[in-house]
Amino acid sequence: ADLPLKPPRSVSLVLISTWSLLSSKYCPFYSAASLCCITVFLPPKGKQLRTDVVTVTPWLAPVVWEGTFNPFLLDSIYKRKNITIAATVFAVGKYIMFLKDFLQTSEEHFFVGFRVDFYVFTDRPNEVPKVNMAAGRMLTVRSVPSSNRWQEISARRMEIIQNLIEKKLQNRADYIFCLDVDSKFHGRWGAESLGGLVAVIHPGYYRDDRSRFPYERSPASNAYVAPGEGDFYYCGGAFGGLVEEVHLLAKTCRKNFEDDAKRGIEAAWQEESHLNRYMWINKPSKVLSPEYLWQDFKPKNPEVQIIRFSGVIKNYANIRPN
């Protein structure tokens, strides 16, 4: 948050050698770790290094923007690893109306050419649209109960993600991304986003001082982040990483949420508040810029050269149960 808008060119270059020395915790394919991380910070041939945005965190995690990675080299590295990416999406109640656009645009932009398993959780399984999926891509529909409060739907996601990983994904998928259904893809989302624990910077706060971040400020809550603490404010609508890392995140956030609920406490932004608390303590090893979850009602700022994924404009009064 309190980082210079224009980091010196040397920061990214020095980080290349530093990152290659880190343990395999942040890259499961250590033989390619150095090369993977170098390509995050070296732009494609003919493009200049980005000096208009922050491209590295204080804990030496890359911040991924357009022009900070070589997509062809990254894809060639990870495709040889024969990885599987899982993606979860919740289409409960009237949110089912967004699912078709989400799935159709994901086929055009989300890990194209990779093996991807989508898991749709819905209380309206008969309304799930039929979408033609490329070879190696699979859609599984799972029924979940409906709710009279959208806050409960939001809070329950961590429990469902935890259970999915424990019962299905631990030996099936390498990475998992958890995405909001009321969104659509507009541009490439690929191997540049892979990491141990991956967070997306919230588009509504990335230019703000951390004092303006909507963290949970009640010390009684397990989601509490004290004034003066915090790094970035992250989206609850897009996060991911290695299956084992996301499992730990989901398990921890679920426990913290349930402990709060027993004491009659509900964090300001439910799962997003707990996620931000978790990411403050457990730093993400890859941070994605707001390109990876923009808001359609916002004009595109000059530093945002491409919008890859965005939340669509909607009337919450018409789609939320309360």
C-alpha positions, 0 to 999 in steps of 0.5 A: 500500500505505502509503496512508491508508484515508480519503483527503481528499475534496479529493484526488479533486476536484483530480484531475479537472482534473489528469487531464484534462491528461494525454496521450492515452497513457492514453485513446485517445479524447482528445476524451472523456478529460476526461469519462471520467476525471471520471466515474470520480471522480464517483458517480452522482446521489444517491450520496456520494463514497467516503471509506472507501477509497483512490480515487487512487494516488500517480501519479494513477491512479484506483482503481475502486470501486463508487460512484466512477463513473457507469456509464451515462455511461461506457458511452454514451461508449465505445459511440459509439467502436465499440470491440472488447474481447478476452478471453483465458482458459486452460482447460488440463487439468481446469480445463476444468470451470470454463469453462462458468460463466465464459462463461455469467456473462460473458454476463450481466456482462462488457462487456454491449452491447459487441463482445467476442471471447473466446479460449479456450486449451485442450488439450481443445477437444472439451470446450469447452461450447456457450454462447449468445452475444449478437450481436457477441460471439464465441468462438474456441478455440485448442489448446495443449499440456498440461503436467505442471506447473501452473507451466509452464502459468502461465508460458506464458501470457505467450508465448501472449498475446504471439503472439495480439496479434502475429498476430491482435489488433493490427488487430482489438481495441482492448483486451484483458483476460487472466482466470483461468478458475476464476472467475465474474462476479457483477456489472457489469464494464464501461467503467469498467475501460478504461485504458492499462494496467490492474491489479487489486489482489489481495484477499488483500493489499490491507489489508496493509503492503507488507512482507507482499506476496509479491513475488519477493525474490531479487535474482537474479531478473528479477522481483525487487522490493526490500524497501521498494519496490512499490505494491500487490500485483496479481493475475495472474488479471486484468489488461489495457488497450490491446492495445499496452500489454498486448503490451509487458507480455507480451513483457517478462514473457516475456523476463524469465521465459525469462532466469530459466529459462536460469539455473535461476530460477523466481520465487515466483509465476511470471507474477504475480511478473513482472507485479508487477515490471513494474507497479512499473516501469511504473505502471498508468494504471487500478487496479481494486479487489479487487471485480474479482477477489475470492476466494470463500473470503473473507468480504466486507469492509465496504468491498467493496460489490459482488463483480464477479468472483471465484475459485471455491472449489476443491481444487487437489490434484484439478485441478492436474497436480502 
